[in-house]
């Protein structure tokens, strides 16, 4: 009868083992898995209580993670030194222990029963071993039938522990995978956020300060700096945040300190304790750890960033690697801002040069024009026909050169934001009349007919009259120059309500269109039409003289007034320049 009973128990145990295999495999999270392991171990051996302890990697101590039974209260979280108690001994030796008289066993950790009416009589302790390392310890306490633990029980629980080890390892790997995936998602989010922020500007100082503030926020730094370097690895610009008034950016050197080290090596550096770094130069007295990283763009070092923390050992190697990927990403935006800054500096230098040259040329040109006009007036004596002809040619060329000098001055002032306009209520009728006097000779020379379409009660515009005459003169002159003889040019004006592109607010404007019947403009040329100094390669257009500045100046003047200009054209069908100017308040 006892044999049949034992066979029946063993069959039940094997059935539980089979069920356990599937249950453990289906549980992916570690904490629920540990509870399931202990519950199934208790069920497997039909015991009154049990504990599951996990080995801590740093010191080998055993920590109670799950406890079942009357005396389990208060056990979870307690620790047992390696070698202490039955569990500590099993963990130290890597061998299972059967103790069927624990009250007499010196190795027994009696605190398990303290404060309860429960009495441990027999305990089976089995270590969970993976690759010769103990992951934890299972203990089952007091078989319900009162029978002592046997070697068969030990073998059964040891086999069960082997399955538990596999399940725990799978859960650990899955957790690592989930953690790595979450880190990748977080990193991608950070990169997208940084991209979005940096794409809004090309101003170098703004890009540098934005990058620095984002890095300080991500890595909880108390202070930081960015140093840009040239091709010779010399520092030429520094920005800093979080430092006190004693911070001196001139002390940041390309051959000293941790920044200097990264400039020289091009490699990132993590300093868990800056006070142990022989090259560290104090910039913030609260700093205890620092990450220093290079900005690499197209395999060239363009700068270095330092992130400082007031916590010792703040940054891990994983932090450093993530920061490297972020700085590599930011390096492209910084390189673009550097290029933009250099272009602006070049444009500024060019504009200043053009302004200086224009100013220097104005005085002699004014003298030449004055003396030529004086000679042509006959006040210095009668001229021969040949002298008269020569002087008229000179006067025409002087006038053309004076206009070119004025154009250079205007474009320089537009680029540097120094072109001033004086706005006042202005009648388009007066603008048109003055313009027609200017272009009349050019129109008559080619027999081009200008047709005006203007409502009787066209609202006044808020404009600088002189500049508006300049705009309309440029457009009408172009219409005449780039149209065949004996053709028509139509100029029309209409009041319109136009939606502001940024706010959507409706604005009262006057719309003007200058339409010719000329040669037209190709789609390729249309894209560059308002670019300064642009001259088309079309022979019909190049035969007319010009500097390529008129339309660029026209666009600048209209935009200063708060208006817009655009063009529609087809080759062989003519061109229509259209622009809007704000109406004056009624």
VEXDREN-2710 file (C-alpha; in Angstrom, 1 decimal):
% VEXDREN-2710
k/r/px/py/pz
1/UNK/0.0/0.0/0.0
2/UNK/2.9/2.4/0.9
3/UNK/4.5/1.6/-2.4
4/UNK/1.4/2.4/-4.4
5/UNK/0.9/5.6/-2.4
6/UNK/4.5/6.7/-3.1
7/UNK/4.1/5.9/-6.8
8/UNK/0.9/7.9/-6.9
9/UNK/2.7/10.9/-5.2
10/UNK/5.6/10.6/-7.7
11/UNK/3.2/10.6/-10.6
12/UNK/1.5/13.7/-9.3
13/UNK/4.9/15.3/-8.8
14/UNK/5.9/14.5/-12.4
15/UNK/2.6/15.9/-13.7
16/UNK/3.3/19.1/-11.7
17/UNK/6.8/19.2/-13.2
18/UNK/5.3/19.1/-16.7
19/UNK/2.9/21.8/-15.9
20/UNK/5.6/23.9/-14.3
21/UNK/7.7/23.7/-17.5
22/UNK/5.0/25.5/-19.5
23/UNK/4.0/27.9/-16.6
24/UNK/7.6/29.1/-16.2
25/UNK/8.2/29.5/-19.9
26/UNK/5.0/31.6/-20.2
27/UNK/6.0/34.0/-17.4
28/UNK/8.3/36.7/-18.8
29/UNK/8.7/39.2/-15.9
30/UNK/11.1/38.4/-13.1
31/UNK/9.1/39.2/-9.9
32/UNK/6.0/37.3/-10.9
33/UNK/8.3/34.5/-12.1
34/UNK/10.1/34.3/-8.7
35/UNK/6.7/34.0/-6.9
36/UNK/5.6/31.3/-9.4
37/UNK/8.8/29.3/-8.8
38/UNK/8.3/29.2/-5.0
39/UNK/4.6/28.5/-5.2
40/UNK/5.3/25.6/-7.6
41/UNK/8.1/24.3/-5.4
42/UNK/5.8/24.2/-2.4
43/UNK/3.1/22.5/-4.4
44/UNK/5.6/20.0/-5.9
45/UNK/6.8/18.8/-2.5
46/UNK/3.5/19.6/-0.6
47/UNK/5.2/21.7/2.1
48/UNK/3.8/24.1/4.7
49/UNK/6.2/27.0/3.8
50/UNK/9.1/28.1/1.7
51/UNK/11.4/31.0/0.8
52/UNK/13.2/32.1/-2.3
53/UNK/16.4/34.1/-2.0
54/UNK/18.3/35.8/-4.8
55/UNK/22.1/36.2/-4.8
56/UNK/23.4/39.8/-5.0
57/UNK/26.2/40.1/-7.6
58/UNK/28.2/42.7/-5.7
59/UNK/28.8/40.8/-2.5
60/UNK/27.1/37.4/-2.8
61/UNK/24.6/38.1/0.0
62/UNK/21.3/36.4/-0.2
63/UNK/18.2/38.6/-0.3
64/UNK/14.7/37.2/0.6
65/UNK/12.6/38.0/-2.4
66/UNK/9.6/35.7/-1.9
67/UNK/8.3/34.0/1.3
68/UNK/5.3/31.8/1.9
69/UNK/3.9/30.4/5.2
70/UNK/2.9/31.6/8.7
71/UNK/6.4/33.0/9.5
72/UNK/6.9/34.8/6.1
73/UNK/5.8/38.2/7.3
74/UNK/8.8/40.6/7.4
75/UNK/11.2/38.3/5.7
76/UNK/11.1/39.9/2.2
77/UNK/14.0/42.3/1.8
78/UNK/16.1/40.9/4.6
79/UNK/19.6/39.7/3.7
80/UNK/21.7/36.8/4.7
81/UNK/25.5/36.8/4.4
82/UNK/27.2/34.3/2.2
83/UNK/27.9/31.2/4.2
84/UNK/25.4/32.0/7.0
85/UNK/22.5/29.7/7.6
86/UNK/21.5/26.7/5.6
87/UNK/20.7/28.9/2.6
88/UNK/24.1/30.7/2.8
89/UNK/25.9/27.4/3.1
90/UNK/24.1/26.0/0.1
91/UNK/25.0/29.2/-1.9
92/UNK/28.6/29.0/-0.8
93/UNK/29.1/25.3/-1.7
94/UNK/26.7/25.1/-4.6
95/UNK/25.2/21.9/-3.1
96/UNK/21.7/21.0/-1.8
97/UNK/21.2/20.4/1.9
98/UNK/18.6/18.2/3.7
99/UNK/18.1/19.1/7.3
100/UNK/15.3/17.1/9.0
101/UNK/16.1/18.3/12.5
102/UNK/16.7/22.0/12.0
103/UNK/16.2/22.8/15.7
104/UNK/19.4/20.9/16.3
105/UNK/21.2/22.2/13.2
106/UNK/23.7/25.0/14.0
107/UNK/23.5/26.2/10.4
108/UNK/19.8/27.0/10.7
109/UNK/18.8/30.7/10.5
110/UNK/16.3/30.7/13.4
111/UNK/15.1/34.2/12.8
112/UNK/12.8/32.8/10.1
113/UNK/10.5/31.5/12.9
114/UNK/11.0/34.4/15.3
115/UNK/7.8/36.2/16.2
116/UNK/5.4/33.4/15.1
117/UNK/3.9/30.2/16.3
118/UNK/5.4/28.3/13.4
119/UNK/8.1/25.8/14.0
120/UNK/10.4/24.7/11.3
121/UNK/11.1/21.0/11.6
122/UNK/12.7/20.0/8.3
123/UNK/14.1/22.0/5.5
124/UNK/15.2/21.1/2.0
125/UNK/17.6/23.8/0.6
126/UNK/18.6/23.8/-3.1
127/UNK/20.8/26.3/-4.8
128/UNK/20.0/27.6/-8.3
129/UNK/23.2/27.3/-10.3
130/UNK/24.0/28.8/-13.7
131/UNK/27.4/28.3/-15.3
132/UNK/29.0/27.6/-11.8
133/UNK/27.5/30.8/-10.4
134/UNK/24.7/30.7/-7.8
135/UNK/21.7/32.8/-8.8
136/UNK/19.6/32.1/-5.7
137/UNK/18.4/29.5/-3.2
138/UNK/15.1/27.7/-2.8
139/UNK/14.0/26.4/0.5
140/UNK/10.9/24.3/1.2
141/UNK/9.9/23.8/4.9
142/UNK/8.0/21.0/6.6
143/UNK/6.2/18.4/4.5
144/UNK/2.5/18.4/5.3
145/UNK/2.4/14.6/5.8
146/UNK/5.1/15.0/8.5
147/UNK/7.6/12.8/6.7
148/UNK/11.2/13.8/6.5
149/UNK/12.7/15.0/3.2
150/UNK/14.4/12.3/1.2
151/UNK/17.1/12.1/-1.5
152/UNK/14.3/11.6/-4.0
153/UNK/12.8/14.9/-2.8
154/UNK/16.2/16.6/-3.2
155/UNK/16.6/15.2/-6.7
156/UNK/13.1/16.4/-7.7
157/UNK/13.7/19.9/-6.3
158/UNK/17.1/20.0/-7.9
159/UNK/15.6/19.2/-11.3
160/UNK/12.9/21.7/-10.7
161/UNK/15.6/24.3/-9.8
162/UNK/17.3/23.6/-13.2
163/UNK/14.0/24.6/-15.0
164/UNK/13.7/27.6/-12.8
165/UNK/17.3/28.7/-13.7
166/UNK/16.4/28.5/-17.4
167/UNK/13.2/30.5/-16.9
168/UNK/15.0/33.2/-14.8
169/UNK/17.8/33.5/-17.4
170/UNK/15.2/34.0/-20.2
171/UNK/13.4/36.6/-18.1
172/UNK/16.7/38.4/-17.4
173/UNK/17.6/38.4/-21.1
174/UNK/14.2/39.6/-22.1
175/UNK/14.4/42.4/-19.5
176/UNK/17.8/43.4/-20.9
177/UNK/16.3/43.4/-24.4
178/UNK/13.4/45.5/-23.3
179/UNK/15.7/47.8/-21.5
180/UNK/17.9/48.2/-24.5
181/UNK/14.9/48.7/-26.7
182/UNK/13.5/51.4/-24.4
183/UNK/17.0/53.0/-24.4
184/UNK/16.9/53.1/-28.2
185/UNK/13.4/54.6/-28.2
186/UNK/14.4/57.2/-25.6
187/UNK/17.6/58.0/-27.6
188/UNK/15.6/58.3/-30.8
189/UNK/13.2/60.6/-29.1
190/UNK/16.0/62.8/-27.8
191/UNK/17.6/62.9/-31.3
192/UNK/14.3/63.9/-32.9
193/UNK/13.7/66.6/-30.3
194/UNK/17.2/68.0/-30.8
195/UNK/16.8/67.9/-34.6
196/UNK/13.5/69.7/-34.3
197/UNK/15.0/72.4/-32.0
198/UNK/18.2/72.9/-34.1
199/UNK/16.3/73.0/-37.4
200/UNK/14.6/76.3/-36.4
201/UNK/17.8/78.4/-36.6
202/UNK/21.2/78.8/-38.3
203/UNK/22.4/81.4/-35.8
204/UNK/25.6/79.9/-34.4
205/UNK/25.4/81.3/-30.9
206/UNK/21.8/80.1/-30.6
207/UNK/22.7/76.6/-32.0
208/UNK/25.6/76.3/-29.5
209/UNK/23.6/77.4/-26.5
210/UNK/20.6/75.3/-27.5
211/UNK/22.8/72.2/-27.9
212/UNK/24.6/72.8/-24.6
213/UNK/21.3/73.4/-22.6
214/UNK/19.8/70.2/-24.1
215/UNK/22.8/68.2/-23.1
216/UNK/22.9/69.6/-19.6
217/UNK/19.2/68.8/-19.2
218/UNK/19.5/65.3/-20.5
219/UNK/22.5/64.4/-18.3
220/UNK/21.5/66.6/-15.3
221/UNK/24.7/68.6/-15.5
222/UNK/25.3/71.6/-13.3
223/UNK/27.6/73.4/-15.8
224/UNK/29.0/72.9/-19.2
225/UNK/30.8/74.5/-22.1
226/UNK/31.3/74.2/-25.8
227/UNK/34.6/75.2/-27.5
228/UNK/34.8/75.4/-31.3
229/UNK/38.1/74.7/-33.0
230/UNK/39.5/75.6/-36.4
231/UNK/41.4/73.3/-38.8
232/UNK/44.6/73.9/-36.8
233/UNK/42.7/72.8/-33.6
234/UNK/42.8/76.3/-32.2
235/UNK/39.9/77.4/-30.0
236/UNK/38.1/80.4/-31.6
237/UNK/34.7/80.5/-29.8
238/UNK/33.5/79.4/-26.4
239/UNK/30.0/79.3/-24.8
240/UNK/29.4/78.3/-21.2
241/UNK/26.4/77.8/-19.0
242/UNK/26.0/77.2/-15.2
243/UNK/29.3/78.9/-14.2
244/UNK/29.6/81.8/-11.8
245/UNK/30.9/85.3/-12.7
246/UNK/34.5/84.1/-12.2
247/UNK/34.3/81.8/-15.3
248/UNK/36.9/83.0/-17.8
249/UNK/36.4/81.4/-21.2
250/UNK/39.9/82.5/-22.3
251/UNK/41.3/80.0/-19.8
252/UNK/39.9/77.1/-21.8
253/UNK/42.9/75.9/-23.8
254/UNK/43.4/73.6/-26.7
255/UNK/46.4/71.9/-25.0
256/UNK/45.4/71.9/-21.4
257/UNK/42.6/70.4/-19.3
258/UNK/40.2/67.6/-20.3
259/UNK/38.9/69.7/-23.2
260/UNK/42.5/70.0/-24.4
261/UNK/42.9/66.2/-24.1
262/UNK/39.8/65.6/-26.2
263/UNK/40.9/68.2/-28.8
264/UNK/44.3/66.4/-29.1
265/UNK/42.9/62.8/-29.2
266/UNK/39.5/63.3/-30.8
267/UNK/38.2/60.7/-28.4
268/UNK/35.5/61.1/-25.7
269/UNK/36.5/60.9/-22.1
270/UNK/34.5/60.1/-19.0
271/UNK/35.9/61.3/-15.6
272/UNK/34.0/59.7/-12.7
273/UNK/36.1/61.7/-10.3
274/UNK/37.7/64.9/-11.7
275/UNK/39.9/65.3/-8.6
276/UNK/41.8/62.2/-9.7
277/UNK/42.4/63.6/-13.2
278/UNK/45.8/65.2/-13.5
279/UNK/44.7/67.3/-16.5
280/UNK/41.5/68.6/-14.9
281/UNK/41.3/72.4/-14.6
282/UNK/38.7/73.6/-12.2
283/UNK/36.0/75.8/-13.8
284/UNK/33.2/75.0/-11.3
285/UNK/34.0/74.2/-7.7
286/UNK/30.9/72.0/-7.3
287/UNK/32.0/69.7/-10.1
288/UNK/32.9/66.1/-9.2
289/UNK/32.5/64.2/-12.5
290/UNK/32.6/65.2/-16.1
291/UNK/32.0/63.9/-19.6
292/UNK/34.0/65.5/-22.4
293/UNK/33.1/64.7/-26.0
294/UNK/34.2/65.8/-29.5
295/UNK/31.9/67.2/-32.2
296/UNK/33.0/65.3/-35.4
297/UNK/31.6/66.3/-38.7
298/UNK/32.7/64.5/-41.9
299/UNK/35.6/63.0/-39.9
300/UNK/36.8/66.4/-38.9
301/UNK/36.9/67.8/-35.3
302/UNK/34.9/71.0/-35.1
303/UNK/34.5/71.4/-31.4
304/UNK/34.3/69.9/-27.9
305/UNK/31.6/69.8/-25.3
306/UNK/32.1/69.4/-21.5
307/UNK/29.2/68.3/-19.2
308/UNK/29.9/68.7/-15.5
309/UNK/28.1/67.1/-12.6
310/UNK/28.1/67.7/-8.8
311/UNK/27.7/63.9/-8.3
312/UNK/30.7/61.6/-8.0
313/UNK/30.6/58.9/-10.7
314/UNK/27.5/60.4/-12.3
315/UNK/28.1/59.1/-15.8
316/UNK/28.4/55.5/-16.9
317/UNK/30.1/54.1/-20.0
318/UNK/26.6/53.7/-21.5
319/UNK/25.9/57.4/-20.8
320/UNK/29.1/58.2/-22.6
321/UNK/28.2/56.1/-25.7
322/UNK/24.7/57.6/-25.9
323/UNK/26.2/61.1/-25.5
324/UNK/28.6/60.4/-28.4
325/UNK/25.7/59.5/-30.7
326/UNK/23.9/62.7/-29.7
327/UNK/26.9/64.9/-30.3
328/UNK/27.6/63.2/-33.6
329/UNK/24.0/64.1/-34.6
330/UNK/24.4/67.7/-33.3
331/UNK/27.7/68.2/-35.1
332/UNK/26.0/68.4/-38.5
333/UNK/23.7/71.3/-37.2
334/UNK/26.7/73.0/-35.7
335/UNK/28.7/72.7/-38.9
336/UNK/25.9/74.2/-40.9
337/UNK/25.6/77.1/-38.4
338/UNK/29.4/77.6/-38.7
339/UNK/29.2/77.7/-42.5
340/UNK/26.2/80.1/-42.3
341/UNK/28.2/82.3/-39.9
342/UNK/31.2/82.4/-42.2
343/UNK/28.9/83.2/-45.2
344/UNK/27.4/86.0/-43.2
345/UNK/30.8/87.3/-42.2
346/UNK/31.9/87.2/-45.9
347/UNK/28.7/89.0/-47.0
348/UNK/29.2/91.6/-44.3
349/UNK/32.8/92.2/-45.4
350/UNK/31.7/92.4/-49.0
351/UNK/28.9/94.7/-48.2
352/UNK/31.2/97.0/-46.3
353/UNK/33.7/96.9/-49.1
354/UNK/31.0/97.7/-51.7
355/UNK/29.7/100.5/-49.5
356/UNK/33.2/102.0/-49.1
357/UNK/33.9/101.8/-52.8
358/UNK/30.5/103.3/-53.7
359/UNK/31.1/106.1/-51.3
360/UNK/34.6/106.8/-52.7
361/UNK/33.3/106.8/-56.3
362/UNK/30.4/109.1/-55.6
363/UNK/32.5/112.2/-55.1
364/UNK/34.5/112.0/-58.3
365/UNK/31.4/111.0/-60.3
366/UNK/29.5/114.0/-59.0
367/UNK/32.4/116.3/-60.1
368/UNK/32.5/114.7/-63.5
369/UNK/28.8/115.1/-63.9
370/UNK/28.9/118.7/-62.8
371/UNK/31.7/119.7/-65.1
372/UNK/30.2/117.8/-68.1
373/UNK/26.8/119.5/-67.6
374/UNK/28.6/122.8/-67.3
375/UNK/30.4/122.3/-70.6
376/UNK/27.2/121.1/-72.3
377/UNK/25.4/124.2/-71.1
378/UNK/27.8/126.4/-73.2
379/UNK/28.7/128.5/-70.2
380/UNK/32.4/127.9/-70.8
381/UNK/32.3/128.6/-74.5
382/UNK/30.7/127.4/-77.7
383/UNK/31.2/123.7/-78.5
384/UNK/31.9/122.2/-81.9
385/UNK/29.5/119.5/-83.1
386/UNK/32.1/116.9/-82.4
387/UNK/32.7/118.2/-78.9
388/UNK/29.0/118.3/-78.2
389/UNK/28.7/114.7/-79.3
390/UNK/31.6/113.5/-77.2
391/UNK/30.3/115.3/-74.1
392/UNK/26.8/113.9/-74.6
393/UNK/28.3/110.4/-74.7
394/UNK/30.3/111.1/-71.5
395/UNK/27.1/112.5/-69.8
396/UNK/25.2/109.3/-70.7
397/UNK/27.9/107.1/-69.4
398/UNK/28.3/109.1/-66.2
399/UNK/24.6/108.9/-65.6
400/UNK/24.7/105.1/-66.1
401/UNK/27.7/104.7/-63.8
402/UNK/26.1/106.9/-61.2
403/UNK/23.0/104.6/-61.3
404/UNK/25.2/101.6/-60.9
405/UNK/26.9/103.1/-57.9
406/UNK/23.5/103.9/-56.4
407/UNK/22.4/100.3/-57.0
408/UNK/25.5/99.0/-55.3
409/UNK/24.9/101.3/-52.3
410/UNK/21.2/100.2/-52.1
411/UNK/21.9/96.5/-52.3
412/UNK/24.6/96.8/-49.7
413/UNK/22.2/98.7/-47.3
414/UNK/19.4/96.2/-47.9
415/UNK/21.8/93.3/-47.0
416/UNK/23.0/95.0/-43.9
417/UNK/19.6/96.2/-42.8
418/UNK/20.6/99.8/-43.2
419/UNK/18.2/100.9/-46.0
420/UNK/15.8/103.2/-44.3
421/UNK/12.4/104.1/-45.6
422/UNK/10.1/106.9/-44.5
423/UNK/6.5/105.8/-44.7
424/UNK/3.7/108.2/-45.2
425/UNK/0.3/108.1/-47.0
426/UNK/1.2/108.2/-50.7
427/UNK/-0.8/108.4/-53.9
428/UNK/0.0/105.8/-56.5
429/UNK/-1.0/108.5/-59.1
430/UNK/1.9/110.6/-58.2
431/UNK/4.2/107.6/-58.2
432/UNK/3.1/106.7/-61.7
433/UNK/3.4/110.2/-63.1
434/UNK/7.0/110.6/-61.8
435/UNK/7.9/107.1/-63.1
436/UNK/6.5/107.8/-66.5
437/UNK/8.7/110.9/-66.8
438/UNK/11.7/108.8/-66.1
439/UNK/11.0/105.9/-68.5
440/UNK/9.4/108.0/-71.3
441/UNK/12.6/108.2/-73.3
442/UNK/13.2/104.5/-73.2
443/UNK/9.6/103.7/-74.2
444/UNK/9.6/106.2/-77.0
445/UNK/12.9/104.9/-78.4
446/UNK/11.3/101.5/-79.0
447/UNK/7.8/102.7/-79.6
448/UNK/6.4/100.8/-76.7
449/UNK/3.0/101.8/-75.6
450/UNK/2.3/101.9/-71.8
451/UNK/-1.4/101.4/-70.8
452/UNK/-2.5/102.3/-67.3
453/UNK/-5.5/100.7/-65.6
454/UNK/-6.2/102.5/-62.3
455/UNK/-9.5/102.9/-60.5
456/UNK/-10.6/106.5/-60.0
457/UNK/-10.6/106.1/-56.2
458/UNK/-7.5/104.0/-55.7
459/UNK/-6.7/104.0/-51.9
460/UNK/-3.4/105.7/-50.9
461/UNK/-0.6/103.4/-49.9
462/UNK/1.7/103.6/-46.8
463/UNK/5.0/104.0/-48.5
464/UNK/8.2/105.9/-49.2
465/UNK/7.3/107.7/-52.4
466/UNK/10.9/107.9/-53.7
467/UNK/11.5/104.2/-53.1
468/UNK/8.1/103.3/-54.8
469/UNK/9.2/105.4/-57.8
470/UNK/12.4/103.4/-57.8
471/UNK/10.4/100.1/-57.8
472/UNK/8.0/101.0/-60.6
473/UNK/10.9/102.5/-62.6
474/UNK/12.8/99.2/-62.4
475/UNK/9.8/97.1/-63.4
476/UNK/8.8/99.4/-66.3
477/UNK/12.4/99.8/-67.5
478/UNK/12.8/96.0/-67.6
479/UNK/9.5/95.7/-69.5
480/UNK/10.7/98.1/-72.1
481/UNK/14.2/96.7/-72.3
482/UNK/13.2/93.1/-72.7
483/UNK/10.3/93.6/-75.1
484/UNK/10.5/93.9/-78.9
485/UNK/9.7/97.3/-80.5
486/UNK/6.1/98.2/-81.2
487/UNK/4.6/96.2/-78.3
488/UNK/2.4/97.0/-75.4
489/UNK/3.0/97.1/-71.6
490/UNK/0.0/97.1/-69.3
491/UNK/0.2/98.5/-65.8
492/UNK/-2.8/97.8/-63.5
493/UNK/-3.7/98.6/-59.9
494/UNK/-6.4/97.1/-57.7
495/UNK/-7.2/97.3/-54.0
496/UNK/-7.3/93.8/-52.4
497/UNK/-7.7/92.1/-49.1
498/UNK/-4.8/89.7/-48.6
499/UNK/-4.3/87.1/-45.8
500/UNK/-1.1/87.4/-43.8
501/UNK/1.0/84.2/-44.3
502/UNK/2.0/84.0/-40.6
503/UNK/-1.1/85.1/-38.7
504/UNK/-3.8/84.6/-41.3
505/UNK/-5.1/88.1/-40.6
506/UNK/-6.6/89.9/-43.6
507/UNK/-4.7/93.0/-44.6
508/UNK/-5.8/95.9/-46.9
509/UNK/-3.3/96.1/-49.8
510/UNK/-2.9/97.6/-53.3
511/UNK/-2.0/95.1/-55.9
512/UNK/0.0/96.2/-58.9
513/UNK/0.8/94.2/-62.1
514/UNK/3.3/95.2/-64.8
515/UNK/2.8/92.9/-67.8
516/UNK/4.7/93.0/-71.0
517/UNK/4.6/91.2/-74.4
518/UNK/8.3/90.5/-74.4
519/UNK/10.5/87.4/-74.8
520/UNK/9.4/85.8/-71.5
521/UNK/11.6/84.0/-68.9
522/UNK/12.5/80.3/-68.7
523/UNK/11.6/78.2/-65.7
524/UNK/15.3/77.9/-64.8
525/UNK/15.8/81.6/-64.8
526/UNK/12.6/82.2/-62.8
527/UNK/14.1/80.4/-59.8
528/UNK/17.1/82.8/-59.7
529/UNK/15.4/86.0/-61.0
530/UNK/15.6/88.0/-57.7
531/UNK/19.2/86.9/-56.9
532/UNK/21.6/89.8/-57.0
533/UNK/23.9/90.0/-60.0
534/UNK/21.9/87.3/-61.8
535/UNK/21.9/87.7/-65.6
536/UNK/20.1/85.3/-67.9
537/UNK/22.1/83.4/-70.6
538/UNK/19.2/84.0/-73.0
539/UNK/20.7/86.1/-75.9
540/UNK/17.5/88.1/-76.3
541/UNK/17.9/89.2/-72.7
542/UNK/21.6/89.6/-72.5
543/UNK/21.7/92.1/-75.4
544/UNK/20.1/94.6/-73.0
545/UNK/22.5/96.3/-70.6
546/UNK/22.1/95.7/-66.8
547/UNK/23.9/94.9/-63.6
548/UNK/21.5/92.2/-62.3
549/UNK/20.7/94.3/-59.2
550/UNK/17.5/96.0/-60.1
551/UNK/15.1/93.1/-59.3
552/UNK/17.0/92.2/-56.1
553/UNK/16.7/95.8/-54.9
554/UNK/13.0/96.0/-56.0
555/UNK/12.3/92.9/-53.9
556/UNK/14.1/94.3/-50.9
557/UNK/12.3/97.6/-51.0
558/UNK/8.8/95.9/-51.4
559/UNK/9.5/93.6/-48.4
560/UNK/10.7/96.5/-46.3
561/UNK/7.2/98.0/-47.0
562/UNK/5.6/94.8/-45.8
563/UNK/4.6/93.7/-49.3
564/UNK/5.3/90.8/-51.6
565/UNK/6.5/90.5/-55.1
566/UNK/6.3/87.5/-57.5
567/UNK/6.5/86.9/-61.2
568/UNK/4.7/84.8/-63.8
569/UNK/6.2/84.2/-67.2
570/UNK/6.3/81.9/-70.3
571/UNK/8.9/81.9/-73.0
572/UNK/7.6/83.8/-76.1
573/UNK/4.4/85.1/-74.3
574/UNK/5.7/87.8/-72.0
575/UNK/6.1/88.4/-68.3
576/UNK/3.9/89.7/-65.5
577/UNK/5.6/91.2/-62.3
578/UNK/3.1/91.5/-59.5
579/UNK/3.5/93.1/-56.1
580/UNK/1.4/94.2/-53.1
581/UNK/1.9/97.3/-50.9
582/UNK/-0.1/98.0/-47.7
583/UNK/-2.9/100.6/-48.0
584/UNK/-2.7/103.7/-45.8
585/UNK/-5.1/103.8/-42.9
586/UNK/-8.4/105.4/-44.0
END
